[in-house]
C-alpha cells in the first residue's frame, strides 16, 4: 500500500474499515495483496494502540448504549491470519507469537505504570495515561483500558474488553474477551466500577458505572441476577447482554434447588433432600455515601 493510501487510512477510518473488510473477505493472498493487507493491518494496530479506534464505543443511540465495531474484530483476526510464528525479543524471556503482534514497549512519557514482575500487554491494546499494572497481569489485543484504572495482580483483560476510567480490577479478576462471533458485544466495565478479587465477568456482560462486584462474583450471559432492592431478576436476552445497573452492589449468593430436581425413585425432591443450592449473584444495595467511603482507599492505591 502506497504512502498516500496509508495517509487516507490514518485520517479517515471509514476507508480503513472498508479496506479491512476487503482483505478479510479474500480466501487467499497473492504477494501484492499480502503486502497491502499487512500495511493496512499495521494502521489498524497503531490506531488501536493509540485509542483512536475501538472494538466497541459508547453510543447513546444504541439499545445497550454501546456500538460494536465488528470490522475492528475482523481486522484483529486478519492480523492473526497474516502473521507467521516468530521468535520475539524479550528481556531475558523467550516469546513465540504471530509476527504481526510484536512485543509492546512503554516509555515513562506514556504515563503508564507497569510494575516489574511479569506483566504483559499485547500489541493492539490501548492503555491510557495513569493506568497502573501490578504484576503479573495481562491485557489482550483490542482491549481498551481508560485513565486511572488499576489492573491488579493476576488480573486478565480479555480481547476487545472495554474498561472505563478509575476502575479497579482486583487481584485475579477475569474480564473475558471475545473475537468471534465478530458482532458479539465484548465485556464492558464502565467508569468508577470496583471489580473484586477472583471475580469473573464474561460473554458480553456490561457492568454499569460505579457498580461494585464483591469478591467471587461470576457473571455470564446465562447468569440471572437477583435484584433484592428493586424486586426484579436481571437476565440477558437474545438481543441484549446481561447488564448490571449503575451503582449496584453485587455479592455471590445461592438459591435452593427445587424445580426439576425430582429423583427417578419415588418422585422424591432429591435436591431439597440433599440440601443443594445453586450459585446466584444478588444485588443487595446500591452505592451510597457509606459505600463510597468504604472504597475511598482505591484512590490511595493508585
C-alpha positions in Angstrom: 0.0 0.0 0.0 1.4 3.4 -1.0 2.0 6.3 1.4 -0.9 8.3 0.0 -3.3 5.5 0.7 -1.9 5.0 4.2 -2.4 8.7 4.9 -6.0 8.4 3.9 -6.5 5.5 6.2 -4.9 7.2 9.1 -7.2 10.3 8.7 -10.4 8.5 7.7 -11.2 5.3 9.5 -14.2 4.6 7.2 -11.6 4.0 4.5 -9.6 1.8 6.9 -12.8 -0.2 7.7 -13.6 -0.8 4.1 -10.0 -2.0 3.4 -10.1 -4.4 6.4 -13.4 -5.8 5.2 -12.0 -6.2 1.6 -8.9 -8.1 2.8 -10.8 -10.2 5.4 -13.1 -11.5 2.6 -10.2 -12.7 0.4 -9.8 -16.5 0.6 -6.1 -16.2 -0.3 -3.5 -13.5 -1.0 -1.0 -13.0 -3.8 2.3 -11.3 -2.9 1.0 -7.8 -3.7 -2.3 -8.3 -1.8 -0.5 -9.7 1.2 1.8 -6.7 1.4 -1.2 -4.3 1.2 -3.1 -6.3 3.8 -0.1 -6.2 6.2 0.2 -2.5 5.8 -3.5 -2.0 6.3 -3.4 -4.2 9.4 -0.4 -2.2 10.8 -2.5 1.0 10.5 -5.3 -0.6 12.4 -3.0 -1.9 15.1 -1.5 1.5 15.6 -4.9 3.1 15.8 -6.0 0.6 18.4 -2.9 1.2 20.5 -3.5 5.0 20.3 -7.1 4.6 21.3 -8.3 6.3 18.1 -10.2 3.1 17.0 -12.0 0.8 19.4 -13.7 -2.6 19.1 -16.7 -1.0 20.9 -17.5 2.5 21.9 -20.2 4.4 23.7 -23.2 5.2 21.6 -26.3 6.8 23.2 -28.4 5.8 20.2 -27.7 2.1 20.5 -30.0 -0.1 22.5 -27.3 -1.1 25.0 -25.6 2.3 25.0 -22.6 0.9 23.1 -21.8 0.2 19.5 -19.8 -2.8 18.4 -17.3 -2.2 15.6 -17.3 -5.6 14.0 -14.8 -4.5 11.4 -12.2 -4.0 14.1 -12.6 -7.6 15.2 -12.2 -8.7 11.6 -9.1 -6.7 11.4 -7.6 -8.3 14.5 -8.4 -11.8 13.1 -6.9 -10.7 9.8 -3.7 -9.9 11.7 -3.6 -13.5 13.1 -4.2 -14.8 9.6 -1.4 -12.8 8.1 1.2 -13.4 10.8 3.6 -16.3 10.9 5.1 -17.6 14.1 8.3 -15.8 15.0 10.7 -15.6 17.9 10.1 -12.2 19.6 12.7 -10.3 21.6 12.2 -10.2 25.3 14.0 -9.1 28.4 15.5 -12.5 29.4 12.4 -14.4 28.4 11.5 -16.3 25.3 8.4 -15.4 23.3 7.0 -17.0 20.2 3.9 -15.3 18.7 2.5 -14.1 15.4 4.9 -11.7 13.9 2.0 -9.2 13.3 1.8 -8.8 17.1 5.3 -7.8 18.3 6.2 -7.2 21.9 4.8 -3.9 23.3 7.3 -1.4 24.7 6.4 1.5 27.0 8.3 4.7 28.0 8.0 6.9 31.1 6.5 9.6 28.9 3.4 7.4 28.2 2.4 7.9 31.9 1.6 4.2 32.4 2.9 2.5 35.4 4.0 -1.1 34.8 5.5 -2.6 38.0 8.2 -5.2 37.5 7.2 -8.8 37.8 6.0 -10.5 34.6 3.1 -8.4 33.3 2.3 -8.2 29.6 0.3 -6.0 27.3 -0.2 -7.4 23.8 0.1 -5.3 20.7 -3.1 -3.7 19.6 -4.3 -2.9 23.1 -4.8 0.6 24.5 -3.7 1.8 27.9 -4.4 5.4 28.8 -2.2 7.6 31.0 -2.5 6.9 34.7 -3.2 3.2 34.2 -1.4 1.0 36.8 -0.4 -2.6 36.1 0.5 -4.7 39.1 2.4 -8.0 38.3 1.6 -10.4 36.9 -1.3 -9.2 34.8 -2.3 -9.4 31.1 -4.1 -7.2 28.6 -5.0 -8.8 25.3 -5.3 -7.3 21.8 -8.2 -5.0 21.1 -8.8 -4.2 24.8 -9.3 -0.6 25.9 -8.3 0.5 29.4 -9.0 4.1 30.3 -7.4 6.7 32.6 -6.7 6.0 36.2 -7.6 2.3 36.1 -5.7 -0.3 38.1 -5.2 -3.8 36.8 -4.1 -5.7 39.8 -2.1 -8.9 40.2 -3.2 -12.0 38.2 -6.0 -10.0 36.6 -6.8 -10.6 32.9 -8.3 -8.1 30.5 -9.5 -10.2 27.5 -9.5 -9.4 23.8 -11.7 -6.3 22.9 -12.9 -5.8 26.5 -13.6 -2.1 27.3 -12.6 -0.8 30.7 -13.6 2.7 31.8 -11.9 5.4 33.9 -10.9 4.8 37.5 -11.9 1.2 37.5 -10.1 -1.2 39.9 -9.8 -4.8 38.6 -8.8 -6.5 41.8 -6.4 -9.4 42.2 -7.3 -12.4 40.0 -10.3 -10.7 38.4 -11.0 -12.2 35.0 -12.6 -9.9 32.3 -13.5 -12.2 29.4 -12.6 -11.5 25.8 -14.4 -12.1 22.5 -13.3 -12.1 18.9 -15.8 -14.5 17.4 -18.6 -14.1 16.6 -17.4 -10.7 15.4 -20.7 -9.0 16.0 -20.9 -10.1 19.7 -20.6 -7.4 22.3 -17.4 -7.5 24.4 -17.4 -7.3 28.1 -17.7 -3.6 29.2 -16.9 -2.2 32.6 -17.9 1.4 32.9 -16.3 4.2 34.8 -15.6 4.0 38.6 -16.6 0.4 38.9 -14.9 -1.8 41.5 -14.4 -5.4 40.4 -13.5 -7.6 43.4 -10.9 -10.3 43.7 -11.5 -13.6 42.0 -14.4 -12.3 40.0 -15.3 -13.4 36.5 -17.1 -11.2 34.0 -17.8 -13.0 30.7 -19.8 -13.2 27.5 -20.5 -9.5 26.8 -21.8 -8.6 30.3 -22.0 -4.8 30.9 -21.1 -3.6 34.4 -22.6 -0.2 34.9 -20.9 3.0 36.1 -19.8 2.9 39.8 -21.1 -0.7 40.3 -19.4 -2.9 42.8 -18.8 -6.7 42.3 -17.9 -8.3 45.6 -15.1 -10.9 45.6 -16.0 -14.2 44.0 -18.9 -12.9 41.8 -19.3 -14.6 38.5 -21.4 -13.1 35.7 -22.1 -14.7 32.3 -24.7 -14.4 29.6 -26.7 -17.2 31.2 -26.5 -15.9 34.8 -29.7 -14.4 36.2 -29.0 -11.7 38.8 -31.5 -11.2 41.6 -32.1 -7.5 42.5 -33.4 -7.5 46.1 -33.7 -3.7 46.1 -35.9 -3.4 43.1 -37.5 -6.8 43.2 -36.6 -7.9 39.7 -34.5 -10.6 38.1 -32.0 -9.4 35.5 -31.2 -11.6 32.5 -29.6 -11.4 29.1 -31.9 -11.6 26.1 -31.5 -12.7 22.6 -30.7 -9.1 21.6 -29.0 -7.7 24.7 -26.3 -8.9 27.1 -26.6 -9.1 30.9 -26.4 -5.6 32.3 -25.5 -4.7 35.9 -27.2 -1.3 36.7 -25.0 1.7 37.7 -24.1 1.8 41.4 -25.4 -1.7 42.1 -23.6 -3.7 44.7 -23.5 -7.4 43.7 -22.5 -10.2 46.0 -22.3 -14.0 45.5 -25.5 -15.8 46.7 -27.3 -19.0 46.3 -30.8 -20.3 45.7 -32.3 -23.6 46.6 -32.7 -26.4 44.0 -36.4 -27.2 43.6 -37.8 -27.4 40.1 -36.7 -30.3 38.0 -34.9 -32.0 40.9 -37.1 -35.0 41.5 -35.4 -38.3 41.8 -36.4 -41.2 39.5 -37.0 -43.2 42.7 -40.4 -42.4 44.1 -40.6 -38.8 42.9 -38.5 -37.5 45.9 -37.3 -34.0 45.6 -33.7 -35.1 45.9 -32.3 -31.5 45.6 -34.2 -30.4 48.7 -33.4 -33.7 50.5 -29.7 -33.2 49.9 -29.9 -29.5 50.7 -28.5 -28.4 47.4 -28.4 -24.9 46.2 -27.2 -23.1 43.0 -25.0 -20.1 42.6 -26.9 -16.8 42.3 -25.5 -13.3 42.2 -27.6 -10.9 44.2 -27.8 -7.1 44.2 -28.1 -6.3 47.9 -27.9 -2.5 47.7 -27.0 0.5 45.5 -23.9 2.6 46.4 -24.4 5.4 48.8 -22.1 7.7 50.7 -21.2 4.9 53.1 -20.2 2.6 50.3 -18.2 5.3 48.6 -16.3 5.9 51.9 -15.6 2.2 52.1 -14.0 2.2 48.7 -12.1 5.5 49.1 -8.9 3.6 49.7 -8.8 2.9 46.0 -7.6 6.5 45.4 -4.6 5.9 47.6 -3.7 2.6 45.9 -3.5 4.5 42.5 
